[in-house]
């Protein structure tokens, strides 16, 4: 909220996936739906209610070969309006 300053926003990832509102908890969205919230540590968390958010970003597990372009910081953008 401090950075938002009342402006609208859009979180964009994987080219066309978007989130345009903040949730207070996972219960705010249906099972399998994506959401964004600030966790107890104050960090922005992008998740899927009862799902695997890593799949949203195409991330691989540590045991799998990591390829360029699959890191979260390269795939998530926040736009303020």
Phi and psi restraints in degrees (range 20) as a CNS / XPLOR table:
assign (resid 1 and name C) (resid 2 and name N)
       (resid 2 and name CA) (resid 2 and name C) 1.0 -60.3 20.0 2
assign (resid 2 and name N) (resid 2 and name CA)
       (resid 2 and name C) (resid 3 and name N) 1.0 -43.0 20.0 2
assign (resid 2 and name C) (resid 3 and name N)
       (resid 3 and name CA) (resid 3 and name C) 1.0 -78.2 20.0 2
assign (resid 3 and name N) (resid 3 and name CA)
       (resid 3 and name C) (resid 4 and name N) 1.0 -29.8 20.0 2
assign (resid 3 and name C) (resid 4 and name N)
       (resid 4 and name CA) (resid 4 and name C) 1.0 -69.6 20.0 2
assign (resid 4 and name N) (resid 4 and name CA)
       (resid 4 and name C) (resid 5 and name N) 1.0 -39.3 20.0 2
assign (resid 4 and name C) (resid 5 and name N)
       (resid 5 and name CA) (resid 5 and name C) 1.0 52.0 20.0 2
assign (resid 5 and name N) (resid 5 and name CA)
       (resid 5 and name C) (resid 6 and name N) 1.0 41.6 20.0 2
assign (resid 5 and name C) (resid 6 and name N)
       (resid 6 and name CA) (resid 6 and name C) 1.0 80.0 20.0 2
assign (resid 6 and name N) (resid 6 and name CA)
       (resid 6 and name C) (resid 7 and name N) 1.0 -4.7 20.0 2
assign (resid 6 and name C) (resid 7 and name N)
       (resid 7 and name CA) (resid 7 and name C) 1.0 -79.7 20.0 2
assign (resid 7 and name N) (resid 7 and name CA)
       (resid 7 and name C) (resid 8 and name N) 1.0 153.5 20.0 2
assign (resid 7 and name C) (resid 8 and name N)
       (resid 8 and name CA) (resid 8 and name C) 1.0 -69.7 20.0 2
assign (resid 8 and name N) (resid 8 and name CA)
       (resid 8 and name C) (resid 9 and name N) 1.0 161.4 20.0 2
assign (resid 8 and name C) (resid 9 and name N)
       (resid 9 and name CA) (resid 9 and name C) 1.0 -147.8 20.0 2
assign (resid 9 and name N) (resid 9 and name CA)
       (resid 9 and name C) (resid 10 and name N) 1.0 166.2 20.0 2
assign (resid 9 and name C) (resid 10 and name N)
       (resid 10 and name CA) (resid 10 and name C) 1.0 -147.3 20.0 2
assign (resid 10 and name N) (resid 10 and name CA)
       (resid 10 and name C) (resid 11 and name N) 1.0 127.7 20.0 2
assign (resid 10 and name C) (resid 11 and name N)
       (resid 11 and name CA) (resid 11 and name C) 1.0 -98.8 20.0 2
assign (resid 11 and name N) (resid 11 and name CA)
       (resid 11 and name C) (resid 12 and name N) 1.0 123.4 20.0 2
assign (resid 11 and name C) (resid 12 and name N)
       (resid 12 and name CA) (resid 12 and name C) 1.0 -119.1 20.0 2
assign (resid 12 and name N) (resid 12 and name CA)
       (resid 12 and name C) (resid 13 and name N) 1.0 134.2 20.0 2
assign (resid 12 and name C) (resid 13 and name N)
       (resid 13 and name CA) (resid 13 and name C) 1.0 -149.1 20.0 2
assign (resid 13 and name N) (resid 13 and name CA)
       (resid 13 and name C) (resid 14 and name N) 1.0 157.3 20.0 2
assign (resid 13 and name C) (resid 14 and name N)
       (resid 14 and name CA) (resid 14 and name C) 1.0 51.1 20.0 2
assign (resid 14 and name N) (resid 14 and name CA)
       (resid 14 and name C) (resid 15 and name N) 1.0 35.4 20.0 2
assign (resid 14 and name C) (resid 15 and name N)
       (resid 15 and name CA) (resid 15 and name C) 1.0 84.8 20.0 2
assign (resid 15 and name N) (resid 15 and name CA)
       (resid 15 and name C) (resid 16 and name N) 1.0 -56.2 20.0 2
assign (resid 15 and name C) (resid 16 and name N)
       (resid 16 and name CA) (resid 16 and name C) 1.0 -128.9 20.0 2
assign (resid 16 and name N) (resid 16 and name CA)
       (resid 16 and name C) (resid 17 and name N) 1.0 -0.5 20.0 2
assign (resid 16 and name C) (resid 17 and name N)
       (resid 17 and name CA) (resid 17 and name C) 1.0 -78.8 20.0 2
assign (resid 17 and name N) (resid 17 and name CA)
       (resid 17 and name C) (resid 18 and name N) 1.0 134.0 20.0 2
assign (resid 17 and name C) (resid 18 and name N)
       (resid 18 and name CA) (resid 18 and name C) 1.0 -136.4 20.0 2
assign (resid 18 and name N) (resid 18 and name CA)
       (resid 18 and name C) (resid 19 and name N) 1.0 153.9 20.0 2
assign (resid 18 and name C) (resid 19 and name N)
       (resid 19 and name CA) (resid 19 and name C) 1.0 -132.6 20.0 2
assign (resid 19 and name N) (resid 19 and name CA)
       (resid 19 and name C) (resid 20 and name N) 1.0 129.1 20.0 2
assign (resid 19 and name C) (resid 20 and name N)
       (resid 20 and name CA) (resid 20 and name C) 1.0 -125.2 20.0 2
assign (resid 20 and name N) (resid 20 and name CA)
       (resid 20 and name C) (resid 21 and name N) 1.0 17.3 20.0 2
assign (resid 20 and name C) (resid 21 and name N)
       (resid 21 and name CA) (resid 21 and name C) 1.0 -148.9 20.0 2
assign (resid 21 and name N) (resid 21 and name CA)
       (resid 21 and name C) (resid 22 and name N) 1.0 153.7 20.0 2
assign (resid 21 and name C) (resid 22 and name N)
       (resid 22 and name CA) (resid 22 and name C) 1.0 -94.3 20.0 2
assign (resid 22 and name N) (resid 22 and name CA)
       (resid 22 and name C) (resid 23 and name N) 1.0 142.1 20.0 2
assign (resid 22 and name C) (resid 23 and name N)
       (resid 23 and name CA) (resid 23 and name C) 1.0 -104.2 20.0 2
assign (resid 23 and name N) (resid 23 and name CA)
       (resid 23 and name C) (resid 24 and name N) 1.0 154.7 20.0 2
assign (resid 23 and name C) (resid 24 and name N)
       (resid 24 and name CA) (resid 24 and name C) 1.0 -85.5 20.0 2
assign (resid 24 and name N) (resid 24 and name CA)
       (resid 24 and name C) (resid 25 and name N) 1.0 -30.9 20.0 2
assign (resid 24 and name C) (resid 25 and name N)
       (resid 25 and name CA) (resid 25 and name C) 1.0 -156.6 20.0 2
assign (resid 25 and name N) (resid 25 and name CA)
       (resid 25 and name C) (resid 26 and name N) 1.0 170.3 20.0 2
assign (resid 25 and name C) (resid 26 and name N)
       (resid 26 and name CA) (resid 26 and name C) 1.0 -61.8 20.0 2
assign (resid 26 and name N) (resid 26 and name CA)
       (resid 26 and name C) (resid 27 and name N) 1.0 -30.2 20.0 2
assign (resid 26 and name C) (resid 27 and name N)
       (resid 27 and name CA) (resid 27 and name C) 1.0 -67.0 20.0 2
assign (resid 27 and name N) (resid 27 and name CA)
       (resid 27 and name C) (resid 28 and name N) 1.0 -12.4 20.0 2
assign (resid 27 and name C) (resid 28 and name N)
       (resid 28 and name CA) (resid 28 and name C) 1.0 -69.9 20.0 2
assign (resid 28 and name N) (resid 28 and name CA)
       (resid 28 and name C) (resid 29 and name N) 1.0 -18.2 20.0 2
assign (resid 28 and name C) (resid 29 and name N)
       (resid 29 and name CA) (resid 29 and name C) 1.0 -124.8 20.0 2
assign (resid 29 and name N) (resid 29 and name CA)
       (resid 29 and name C) (resid 30 and name N) 1.0 158.8 20.0 2
assign (resid 29 and name C) (resid 30 and name N)
       (resid 30 and name CA) (resid 30 and name C) 1.0 -69.2 20.0 2
assign (resid 30 and name N) (resid 30 and name CA)
       (resid 30 and name C) (resid 31 and name N) 1.0 157.4 20.0 2
assign (resid 30 and name C) (resid 31 and name N)
       (resid 31 and name CA) (resid 31 and name C) 1.0 -56.2 20.0 2
assign (resid 31 and name N) (resid 31 and name CA)
       (resid 31 and name C) (resid 32 and name N) 1.0 132.3 20.0 2
assign (resid 31 and name C) (resid 32 and name N)
       (resid 32 and name CA) (resid 32 and name C) 1.0 89.6 20.0 2
assign (resid 32 and name N) (resid 32 and name CA)
       (resid 32 and name C) (resid 33 and name N) 1.0 -7.6 20.0 2
assign (resid 32 and name C) (resid 33 and name N)
       (resid 33 and name CA) (resid 33 and name C) 1.0 -87.7 20.0 2
assign (resid 33 and name N) (resid 33 and name CA)
       (resid 33 and name C) (resid 34 and name N) 1.0 149.0 20.0 2
assign (resid 33 and name C) (resid 34 and name N)
       (resid 34 and name CA) (resid 34 and name C) 1.0 -83.8 20.0 2
assign (resid 34 and name N) (resid 34 and name CA)
       (resid 34 and name C) (resid 35 and name N) 1.0 153.8 20.0 2
assign (resid 34 and name C) (resid 35 and name N)
       (resid 35 and name CA) (resid 35 and name C) 1.0 -153.6 20.0 2
assign (resid 35 and name N) (resid 35 and name CA)
       (resid 35 and name C) (resid 36 and name N) 1.0 163.5 20.0 2
assign (resid 35 and name C) (resid 36 and name N)
       (resid 36 and name CA) (resid 36 and name C) 1.0 -130.0 20.0 2
assign (resid 36 and name N) (resid 36 and name CA)
       (resid 36 and name C) (resid 37 and name N) 1.0 137.0 20.0 2
assign (resid 36 and name C) (resid 37 and name N)
       (resid 37 and name CA) (resid 37 and name C) 1.0 -152.9 20.0 2
assign (resid 37 and name N) (resid 37 and name CA)
       (resid 37 and name C) (resid 38 and name N) 1.0 161.4 20.0 2
assign (resid 37 and name C) (resid 38 and name N)
       (resid 38 and name CA) (resid 38 and name C) 1.0 -92.6 20.0 2
assign (resid 38 and name N) (resid 38 and name CA)
       (resid 38 and name C) (resid 39 and name N) 1.0 123.8 20.0 2
assign (resid 38 and name C) (resid 39 and name N)
       (resid 39 and name CA) (resid 39 and name C) 1.0 -80.3 20.0 2
assign (resid 39 and name N) (resid 39 and name CA)
       (resid 39 and name C) (resid 40 and name N) 1.0 -179.3 20.0 2
assign (resid 39 and name C) (resid 40 and name N)
       (resid 40 and name CA) (resid 40 and name C) 1.0 -64.3 20.0 2
assign (resid 40 and name N) (resid 40 and name CA)
       (resid 40 and name C) (resid 41 and name N) 1.0 -20.6 20.0 2
assign (resid 40 and name C) (resid 41 and name N)
       (resid 41 and name CA) (resid 41 and name C) 1.0 -86.9 20.0 2
assign (resid 41 and name N) (resid 41 and name CA)
       (resid 41 and name C) (resid 42 and name N) 1.0 -4.3 20.0 2
assign (resid 41 and name C) (resid 42 and name N)
       (resid 42 and name CA) (resid 42 and name C) 1.0 89.7 20.0 2
assign (resid 42 and name N) (resid 42 and name CA)
       (resid 42 and name C) (resid 43 and name N) 1.0 6.1 20.0 2
assign (resid 42 and name C) (resid 43 and name N)
       (resid 43 and name CA) (resid 43 and name C) 1.0 -90.8 20.0 2
assign (resid 43 and name N) (resid 43 and name CA)
       (resid 43 and name C) (resid 44 and name N) 1.0 146.6 20.0 2
assign (resid 43 and name C) (resid 44 and name N)
       (resid 44 and name CA) (resid 44 and name C) 1.0 -72.2 20.0 2
assign (resid 44 and name N) (resid 44 and name CA)
       (resid 44 and name C) (resid 45 and name N) 1.0 126.1 20.0 2
assign (resid 44 and name C) (resid 45 and name N)
       (resid 45 and name CA) (resid 45 and name C) 1.0 -117.1 20.0 2
assign (resid 45 and name N) (resid 45 and name CA)
       (resid 45 and name C) (resid 46 and name N) 1.0 128.3 20.0 2
assign (resid 45 and name C) (resid 46 and name N)
       (resid 46 and name CA) (resid 46 and name C) 1.0 -108.8 20.0 2
assign (resid 46 and name N) (resid 46 and name CA)
       (resid 46 and name C) (resid 47 and name N) 1.0 126.6 20.0 2
assign (resid 46 and name C) (resid 47 and name N)
       (resid 47 and name CA) (resid 47 and name C) 1.0 -146.5 20.0 2
assign (resid 47 and name N) (resid 47 and name CA)
       (resid 47 and name C) (resid 48 and name N) 1.0 173.9 20.0 2
assign (resid 47 and name C) (resid 48 and name N)
       (resid 48 and name CA) (resid 48 and name C) 1.0 -123.3 20.0 2
assign (resid 48 and name N) (resid 48 and name CA)
       (resid 48 and name C) (resid 49 and name N) 1.0 128.1 20.0 2
assign (resid 48 and name C) (resid 49 and name N)
       (resid 49 and name CA) (resid 49 and name C) 1.0 -62.5 20.0 2
assign (resid 49 and name N) (resid 49 and name CA)
       (resid 49 and name C) (resid 50 and name N) 1.0 115.3 20.0 2
assign (resid 49 and name C) (resid 50 and name N)
       (resid 50 and name CA) (resid 50 and name C) 1.0 58.7 20.0 2
assign (resid 50 and name N) (resid 50 and name CA)
       (resid 50 and name C) (resid 51 and name N) 1.0 37.6 20.0 2
assign (resid 50 and name C) (resid 51 and name N)
       (resid 51 and name CA) (resid 51 and name C) 1.0 -140.3 20.0 2
assign (resid 51 and name N) (resid 51 and name CA)
       (resid 51 and name C) (resid 52 and name N) 1.0 -170.5 20.0 2
assign (resid 51 and name C) (resid 52 and name N)
       (resid 52 and name CA) (resid 52 and name C) 1.0 -109.7 20.0 2
assign (resid 52 and name N) (resid 52 and name CA)
       (resid 52 and name C) (resid 53 and name N) 1.0 100.2 20.0 2
assign (resid 52 and name C) (resid 53 and name N)
       (resid 53 and name CA) (resid 53 and name C) 1.0 -67.4 20.0 2
assign (resid 53 and name N) (resid 53 and name CA)
       (resid 53 and name C) (resid 54 and name N) 1.0 -27.9 20.0 2
assign (resid 53 and name C) (resid 54 and name N)
       (resid 54 and name CA) (resid 54 and name C) 1.0 -58.0 20.0 2
assign (resid 54 and name N) (resid 54 and name CA)
       (resid 54 and name C) (resid 55 and name N) 1.0 -33.4 20.0 2
assign (resid 54 and name C) (resid 55 and name N)
       (resid 55 and name CA) (resid 55 and name C) 1.0 -64.6 20.0 2
assign (resid 55 and name N) (resid 55 and name CA)
       (resid 55 and name C) (resid 56 and name N) 1.0 -30.1 20.0 2
assign (resid 55 and name C) (resid 56 and name N)
       (resid 56 and name CA) (resid 56 and name C) 1.0 -60.9 20.0 2
assign (resid 56 and name N) (resid 56 and name CA)
       (resid 56 and name C) (resid 57 and name N) 1.0 -34.9 20.0 2
assign (resid 56 and name C) (resid 57 and name N)
       (resid 57 and name CA) (resid 57 and name C) 1.0 -99.1 20.0 2
assign (resid 57 and name N) (resid 57 and name CA)
       (resid 57 and name C) (resid 58 and name N) 1.0 -2.8 20.0 2
assign (resid 57 and name C) (resid 58 and name N)
       (resid 58 and name CA) (resid 58 and name C) 1.0 71.3 20.0 2
assign (resid 58 and name N) (resid 58 and name CA)
       (resid 58 and name C) (resid 59 and name N) 1.0 25.1 20.0 2
assign (resid 58 and name C) (resid 59 and name N)
       (resid 59 and name CA) (resid 59 and name C) 1.0 -76.2 20.0 2
assign (resid 59 and name N) (resid 59 and name CA)
       (resid 59 and name C) (resid 60 and name N) 1.0 148.8 20.0 2
assign (resid 59 and name C) (resid 60 and name N)
       (resid 60 and name CA) (resid 60 and name C) 1.0 -107.8 20.0 2
assign (resid 60 and name N) (resid 60 and name CA)
       (resid 60 and name C) (resid 61 and name N) 1.0 156.3 20.0 2
assign (resid 60 and name C) (resid 61 and name N)
       (resid 61 and name CA) (resid 61 and name C) 1.0 -71.1 20.0 2
assign (resid 61 and name N) (resid 61 and name CA)
       (resid 61 and name C) (resid 62 and name N) 1.0 166.9 20.0 2
assign (resid 61 and name C) (resid 62 and name N)
       (resid 62 and name CA) (resid 62 and name C) 1.0 -60.9 20.0 2
assign (resid 62 and name N) (resid 62 and name CA)
       (resid 62 and name C) (resid 63 and name N) 1.0 -30.1 20.0 2
assign (resid 62 and name C) (resid 63 and name N)
       (resid 63 and name CA) (resid 63 and name C) 1.0 -79.6 20.0 2
assign (resid 63 and name N) (resid 63 and name CA)
       (resid 63 and name C) (resid 64 and name N) 1.0 -10.8 20.0 2
assign (resid 63 and name C) (resid 64 and name N)
       (resid 64 and name CA) (resid 64 and name C) 1.0 -97.6 20.0 2
assign (resid 64 and name N) (resid 64 and name CA)
       (resid 64 and name C) (resid 65 and name N) 1.0 156.0 20.0 2
assign (resid 64 and name C) (resid 65 and name N)
       (resid 65 and name CA) (resid 65 and name C) 1.0 -66.9 20.0 2
assign (resid 65 and name N) (resid 65 and name CA)
       (resid 65 and name C) (resid 66 and name N) 1.0 127.0 20.0 2
assign (resid 65 and name C) (resid 66 and name N)
       (resid 66 and name CA) (resid 66 and name C) 1.0 -92.1 20.0 2
assign (resid 66 and name N) (resid 66 and name CA)
       (resid 66 and name C) (resid 67 and name N) 1.0 128.7 20.0 2
assign (resid 66 and name C) (resid 67 and name N)
       (resid 67 and name CA) (resid 67 and name C) 1.0 -109.5 20.0 2
assign (resid 67 and name N) (resid 67 and name CA)
       (resid 67 and name C) (resid 68 and name N) 1.0 153.5 20.0 2
assign (resid 67 and name C) (resid 68 and name N)
       (resid 68 and name CA) (resid 68 and name C) 1.0 -57.5 20.0 2
assign (resid 68 and name N) (resid 68 and name CA)
       (resid 68 and name C) (resid 69 and name N) 1.0 140.8 20.0 2
assign (resid 68 and name C) (resid 69 and name N)
       (resid 69 and name CA) (resid 69 and name C) 1.0 92.4 20.0 2
assign (resid 69 and name N) (resid 69 and name CA)
       (resid 69 and name C) (resid 70 and name N) 1.0 3.1 20.0 2
assign (resid 69 and name C) (resid 70 and name N)
       (resid 70 and name CA) (resid 70 and name C) 1.0 -112.2 20.0 2
assign (resid 70 and name N) (resid 70 and name CA)
       (resid 70 and name C) (resid 71 and name N) 1.0 15.2 20.0 2
assign (resid 70 and name C) (resid 71 and name N)
       (resid 71 and name CA) (resid 71 and name C) 1.0 -92.8 20.0 2
assign (resid 71 and name N) (resid 71 and name CA)
       (resid 71 and name C) (resid 72 and name N) 1.0 141.2 20.0 2
assign (resid 71 and name C) (resid 72 and name N)
       (resid 72 and name CA) (resid 72 and name C) 1.0 -57.2 20.0 2
assign (resid 72 and name N) (resid 72 and name CA)
       (resid 72 and name C) (resid 73 and name N) 1.0 -38.7 20.0 2
assign (resid 72 and name C) (resid 73 and name N)
       (resid 73 and name CA) (resid 73 and name C) 1.0 -67.4 20.0 2
assign (resid 73 and name N) (resid 73 and name CA)
       (resid 73 and name C) (resid 74 and name N) 1.0 -15.2 20.0 2
assign (resid 73 and name C) (resid 74 and name N)
       (resid 74 and name CA) (resid 74 and name C) 1.0 -93.1 20.0 2
assign (resid 74 and name N) (resid 74 and name CA)
       (resid 74 and name C) (resid 75 and name N) 1.0 -8.9 20.0 2
assign (resid 74 and name C) (resid 75 and name N)
       (resid 75 and name CA) (resid 75 and name C) 1.0 -117.0 20.0 2
assign (resid 75 and name N) (resid 75 and name CA)
       (resid 75 and name C) (resid 76 and name N) 1.0 -7.1 20.0 2
assign (resid 75 and name C) (resid 76 and name N)
       (resid 76 and name CA) (resid 76 and name C) 1.0 -113.7 20.0 2
assign (resid 76 and name N) (resid 76 and name CA)
       (resid 76 and name C) (resid 77 and name N) 1.0 130.2 20.0 2
assign (resid 76 and name C) (resid 77 and name N)
       (resid 77 and name CA) (resid 77 and name C) 1.0 -132.1 20.0 2
assign (resid 77 and name N) (resid 77 and name CA)
       (resid 77 and name C) (resid 78 and name N) 1.0 143.1 20.0 2
assign (resid 77 and name C) (resid 78 and name N)
       (resid 78 and name CA) (resid 78 and name C) 1.0 -116.8 20.0 2
assign (resid 78 and name N) (resid 78 and name CA)
       (resid 78 and name C) (resid 79 and name N) 1.0 123.3 20.0 2
assign (resid 78 and name C) (resid 79 and name N)
       (resid 79 and name CA) (resid 79 and name C) 1.0 -110.7 20.0 2
assign (resid 79 and name N) (resid 79 and name CA)
       (resid 79 and name C) (resid 80 and name N) 1.0 133.1 20.0 2
assign (resid 79 and name C) (resid 80 and name N)
       (resid 80 and name CA) (resid 80 and name C) 1.0 -104.2 20.0 2
assign (resid 80 and name N) (resid 80 and name CA)
       (resid 80 and name C) (resid 81 and name N) 1.0 142.8 20.0 2
